[in-house]
């Protein structure tokens, strides 16, 4: 069997969690391949809403394994909090969760470095969630990090202390280091590590490949979005991992030839959290209305999301580098009351040339989006469950995106609930 992949095609917050939750029953495992607790996947089941930061989104389904791969960085305090909350509602996490031995650990001092580094940038902040993600990946690539499998070593405490001392020396370069109760944070860290030892921590690369060889199906779940990829995003305003399809091979230890469908998640408009370029951003009443109608506040930080119209050049770029086979269009219902609905079809550069390609460096190059107006539908579509029942203007908007992106739109989300989804086979 092969792996199907869920990736975000914008700057994250596209609604990946809901689509994973919907598709999960068709698979035997959901595997998270990158990122850390800076991501928040929101899943609404009936009247209850759950936000997962590290746990794969298949955890709510019976008879399904959930794998945290080696490309993920884990804060044991946050992970154990999620596990405890899930167990309190009756989910048998011990039976359903597998953690890669090679996933790296976020130490308390990683979070302190993250905060000190971000504060030192002043107005040039990159918008870090201050969860210690970047410094953990820095130690990983610098070959200094600690991995989950290390917690079983007899010299783990020594290895921890050595890395902690390195961090404290590094912190001396900053003039203003935030207040941080390191003694209390360390106590929580080691307490939760001891609890984590009770769960399945395995050589996950062998496990997932043998799982696939046995005929089982896997859905790979990414965090953040394509435009935050460390290599291919709007650098330096990016995350610290590979958020694109190629990250599946790196983060799970599977060959690229194992990958089959790539389902790209696209919000019917565009949002971004934190700093960095955003060509179609709306700093006006329309942008504020999108934020209000879409409840656009970060699941992890609660920060206001920046909002704007959909961006075709950006999406075509994301589809290209991810090898997208299917699109899931989310939050179409948020546009119910907008007329017209605008579509960013090209970019106009400083020299007045018009392009449909994403410039190399959006940070230092000014681009003005070229918009086309599309008529709104001005009616509630949240109860629609069939493409044929959509208003004509909503259907033509979908067909316009399908034509521009040259990719089939297989799923259309019209509300936050699990049931508010149109399958467009």
C-alpha positions in Angstrom: 0.0 0.0 0.0 1.0 3.6 -0.4 0.7 6.8 1.7 -1.8 9.6 1.0 -0.8 13.0 2.2 -2.6 16.0 3.6 -0.7 19.3 3.1 -1.7 23.0 3.6 -1.3 25.0 0.5 -1.2 28.5 2.1 0.3 29.8 5.3 -1.3 27.2 7.6 -4.7 27.3 9.3 -6.4 26.0 6.1 -8.6 23.5 8.0 -6.4 20.4 7.7 -7.6 18.9 10.9 -11.2 18.6 9.8 -10.3 17.0 6.5 -8.0 14.5 8.2 -10.7 13.7 10.7 -13.2 13.1 7.8 -10.8 10.9 5.8 -9.4 9.0 8.7 -11.9 6.1 8.8 -10.6 5.1 5.3 -7.1 4.5 6.7 -5.4 2.3 9.3 -3.0 5.0 10.6 -2.7 8.7 10.7 1.0 9.8 10.8 2.2 13.3 11.7 5.5 14.0 9.8 6.8 17.4 10.9 6.4 20.5 13.1 5.7 20.8 16.8 3.2 22.3 19.2 3.3 25.6 17.3 0.5 24.0 15.1 -3.1 23.7 16.2 -5.5 21.4 14.4 -9.1 22.2 15.4 -11.7 19.4 15.2 -15.4 19.9 16.0 -17.4 16.8 16.8 -21.1 17.4 17.5 -21.1 20.3 20.0 -17.5 19.6 21.3 -14.4 21.3 19.9 -10.9 19.9 20.3 -7.5 21.5 19.5 -4.6 19.1 18.9 -1.1 20.5 18.9 1.1 17.4 18.6 -1.3 14.5 18.5 -2.3 13.2 15.1 -5.9 14.0 14.1 -6.9 10.3 13.8 -6.9 9.8 17.5 -10.7 10.2 17.8 -11.4 7.2 15.6 -11.6 3.6 16.8 -9.3 0.9 15.5 -6.7 3.3 14.2 -3.1 3.9 15.0 -1.6 7.4 15.3 2.1 7.9 14.7 4.3 10.9 15.7 7.2 10.7 13.3 10.8 11.5 13.6 10.4 14.8 11.8 8.2 16.1 14.7 9.7 18.0 17.7 7.9 17.1 21.0 7.4 19.1 24.2 6.6 16.3 26.7 4.6 18.7 28.9 2.2 19.7 26.1 2.0 16.2 24.7 1.1 14.7 28.1 -1.5 17.4 28.7 -3.1 16.4 25.4 -2.9 12.7 26.3 -4.5 13.3 29.7 -7.4 15.3 28.2 -8.0 12.6 25.6 -7.9 9.8 28.2 -10.4 11.7 30.3 -13.0 11.5 27.5 -12.4 7.8 27.2 -9.8 7.5 24.4 -7.3 4.7 24.9 -4.2 6.6 23.9 -1.8 3.9 25.0 -3.2 1.5 22.5 -3.5 4.0 19.6 -0.4 6.2 19.9 3.1 5.4 18.6 6.0 7.8 19.0 9.2 7.6 17.0 12.4 7.2 19.0 14.0 9.7 16.6 11.6 12.6 17.3 13.5 15.4 19.0 12.7 16.8 22.4 11.9 20.4 23.2 13.8 21.4 26.4 12.7 24.1 28.7 15.7 26.2 27.7 14.7 25.9 24.0 11.6 27.9 24.9 13.7 30.5 26.7 16.0 30.9 23.8 13.0 31.2 21.5 11.6 34.0 23.6 14.9 35.9 24.0 15.7 35.6 20.3 12.3 36.9 19.2 12.2 39.8 21.7 15.7 40.9 20.6 14.4 41.4 17.0 12.2 44.3 18.0 10.0 45.3 15.0 11.6 42.6 12.9 10.0 39.7 14.8 9.2 36.7 12.6 6.1 35.9 14.6 7.4 32.8 16.5 4.9 31.1 18.8 7.6 30.9 21.4 7.2 27.2 21.8 10.9 26.4 21.4 10.4 25.0 17.9 13.2 26.9 16.1 15.9 26.4 18.7 15.1 22.6 18.8 15.5 22.2 15.1 18.7 24.3 15.3 20.1 21.8 17.8 18.8 18.9 15.6 20.7 20.2 12.5 23.6 21.2 14.7 23.8 17.6 16.0 23.4 18.6 19.6 19.7 17.6 20.2 18.1 15.0 22.4 15.7 12.5 21.0 12.8 10.7 22.6 14.7 7.4 22.5 17.5 9.0 24.6 15.2 9.1 27.7 15.9 5.4 28.2 19.7 5.9 28.3 21.5 5.7 31.6 23.3 9.0 30.9 20.3 10.9 29.7 20.4 13.4 32.7 24.1 14.1 31.9 23.3 14.7 28.2 20.4 17.0 29.3 22.6 19.0 31.6 25.3 19.4 28.9 22.8 20.8 26.5 21.2 23.0 29.1 24.6 24.5 30.0 25.3 25.2 26.3 21.9 27.0 26.1 22.7 29.1 29.1 26.0 30.2 27.6 24.2 31.0 24.4 21.6 33.2 26.3 24.4 35.5 27.6 24.5 37.2 24.2 21.0 38.7 24.8 20.7 41.9 26.8 17.1 41.2 28.0 16.2 37.6 28.8 12.6 37.1 29.8 11.8 35.9 33.3 11.8 32.1 33.4 11.4 29.7 36.3 13.8 27.1 35.0 13.7 25.0 38.2 9.9 24.5 38.0 10.0 24.0 34.2 12.6 21.3 34.6 10.5 19.5 37.2 7.5 19.5 34.9 9.7 18.4 32.0 11.2 15.3 33.8 7.8 14.4 35.4 6.2 14.3 32.0 9.1 12.4 30.5 8.6 9.7 33.1 4.9 9.5 32.2 5.8 9.3 28.5 7.9 6.2 29.0 4.6 4.3 29.5 3.6 4.8 25.9 4.8 3.0 22.7 8.1 4.5 21.7 9.4 2.5 18.7 11.8 2.4 15.9 9.1 3.9 13.8 10.7 3.7 10.4 10.6 -0.1 10.4 7.2 0.0 11.9 5.5 2.1 9.3 7.2 0.4 6.3 6.2 -3.0 7.6 2.7 -1.7 8.2 2.5 -0.6 4.6 4.0 -3.9 3.4 1.2 -5.7 5.3 -1.4 -4.0 3.1 -2.5 -1.3 5.6 -3.3 2.3 4.5 -1.6 5.4 6.0 -2.7 9.1 5.9 0.2 11.5 6.4 -0.7 14.7 8.2 1.4 17.9 8.0 1.3 21.0 10.1 1.5 24.7 9.1 1.4 25.4 5.3 3.5 25.3 2.2 4.4 29.0 2.4 6.0 28.4 5.8 8.3 25.6 4.5 11.9 26.3 5.5 13.2 25.9 1.9 10.3 26.9 -0.3 8.3 29.4 1.8 8.5 33.2 2.3 12.0 33.0 3.9 12.9 34.1 6.6 9.3 34.3 7.7 8.9 30.6 7.8 8.8 27.7 10.2 11.8 25.4 10.9 10.7 22.2 9.1 9.7 21.0 5.6 5.9 21.4 5.5 5.6 20.1 1.9 5.0 16.7 0.5 8.7 15.9 0.4 8.7 16.3 4.2 6.7 13.0 4.4 9.7 11.0 3.3 12.1 12.8 5.5 9.8 12.9 8.6 8.5 9.3 8.5 11.3 7.4 6.9 9.5 6.2 3.8 10.6 6.3 0.2 9.1 8.9 -2.1 7.7 6.1 -4.3 5.4 5.2 -1.3 3.4 8.4 -1.8 0.2 8.3 -3.8 -2.5 11.0 -3.5 -1.6 14.4 -2.3 -4.6 16.3 -1.0 -3.9 20.1 -0.7 -6.1 22.1 1.7 -7.1 25.5 0.5 -9.1 28.1 2.4 -11.6 29.9 0.2 -9.7 33.1 1.1 -6.2 33.5 2.6 -4.9 34.1 6.1 -1.6 34.3 7.8 -0.5 34.5 11.4 2.6 36.4 12.4 4.9 38.6 10.4 6.0 38.3 6.8 4.8 39.0 3.2 1.2 38.5 2.3 0.3 39.9 -1.2 -3.5 39.8 -1.0 -3.8 41.0 2.6 -6.7 43.4 3.3 -6.0 46.0 6.0 -9.5 47.4 5.8 -13.1 46.7 6.8 -13.3 43.8 4.3 -10.3 42.1 6.0 -11.8 42.7 9.4 -15.1 41.2 8.2 -13.3 38.1 6.9 -11.6 37.7 10.3 -14.9 38.1 12.2 -17.0 35.8 9.9 -14.2 33.2 9.7 -13.3 33.4 13.5 -9.8 33.9 12.4 -7.8 33.6 15.6 -4.8 31.3 16.1 -5.7 27.9 17.6 -2.3 27.8 19.4 -1.7 31.5 20.3 -5.1 33.2 20.0 -3.5 35.9 17.8 -5.6 37.6 15.2 -5.0 36.2 11.7 -4.3 38.5 8.9 -6.9 38.1 6.2 -7.1 38.6 2.4 -8.5 37.3 -0.8 -7.5 34.0 -2.4 -4.2 34.2 -4.3 -3.9 32.1 -7.5 -0.2 32.6 -8.3 0.7 31.5 -4.7 -1.6 28.5 -4.9 -0.3 27.4 -8.3 3.2 27.5 -6.9 2.1 25.4 -3.9 0.3 22.9 -6.1 3.4 22.5 -8.3 6.0 21.8 -5.5 3.7 19.5 -3.6 2.4 17.4 -6.6 -1.2 18.0 -5.5 -3.7 15.5 -7.0 -6.8 16.8 -5.2 -7.9 20.0 -3.5 -10.1 20.4 -0.4 -11.6 23.8 -0.4 -12.5 24.9 3.1 -14.5 27.7 4.7 -16.5 28.5 1.6 -19.4 29.5 3.8 -17.4 32.4 5.3 -17.8 34.2 1.9 -21.6 34.0 2.1 -22.1 37.7 2.7 -19.4 39.1 0.4 -20.2 40.7 -2.9 -18.1 40.8 -5.0 -15.7 38.0 -4.0 -12.3 38.9 -5.4 -9.7 36.6 -6.9 -6.0 37.5 -7.1 -5.1 36.3 -10.5 -1.7 37.9 -11.2 1.0 40.0 -9.6 2.1 43.4 -10.8 5.8 44.2 -10.1 7.6 47.5 -9.5 8.6 47.7 -13.2 4.9 47.3 -14.2 5.4 43.8 -15.5 2.7 41.3 -14.8 3.4 37.8 -13.7 1.6 34.7 -12.5 4.7 33.4 -10.8 5.7 33.8 -7.2 8.8 36.0 -6.9 11.9 34.5 -5.3 11.9 37.1 -2.5 8.5 38.5 -1.5 10.1 40.2 1.5 12.1 42.7 -0.5 10.1 42.9 -3.7 6.9 44.8 -3.9 4.0 43.0 -5.6 0.5 44.3 -6.2 -2.1 41.7 -6.8 -4.2 42.0 -9.9 -7.8 41.1 -9.0 -10.8 40.0 -10.8 -14.3 40.3 -9.3 -16.6 37.4 -8.9 -20.2 37.8 -8.0 -21.1 36.7 -4.5 -24.0 34.4 -3.7 -25.4 36.2 -0.6 -27.0 33.3 1.0 -26.2 30.7 3.7 -24.7 27.5 2.3 -23.8 25.9 5.7 -26.5 23.3 5.3 -25.7 22.3 1.7 -24.4 18.8 1.3 -24.5 18.4 -2.5 -22.7 20.3 -5.2 -25.9 20.5 -7.2 -27.6 22.4 -4.3 -25.0 25.2 -4.2 -26.0 28.6 -5.4 -24.9 29.2 -9.0 -22.5 31.9 -8.1 -20.8 29.7 -5.5 -20.6 26.9 -8.0 -19.1 29.1 -10.6 -16.5 30.4 -8.0 -15.5 26.8 -7.4 -15.3 26.0 -11.1 -13.2 29.2 -11.7 -10.7 28.1 -9.1 -10.6 24.6 -10.5 -9.8 26.0 -14.0 -7.2 28.4 -12.7 -5.5 25.8 -10.5 -5.9 23.0 -13.0 -6.6 20.6 -10.2 -9.8 18.8 -9.2 -11.7 20.1 -6.1 -12.7 16.9 -4.4 -13.9 18.3 -1.0 -15.8 21.5 -0.2 -16.2 22.5 3.5 -19.2 24.7 4.3 -18.9 24.8 8.1 -16.8 23.7 11.1 -18.8 20.6 11.9 -17.6 17.1 10.8 -20.8 16.8 8.7 -20.5 20.1 6.9 -18.6 18.7 4.0 -19.5 18.3 0.3 -17.8 15.4 -1.5 -17.4 16.3 -5.1 -16.5 13.0 -6.7 
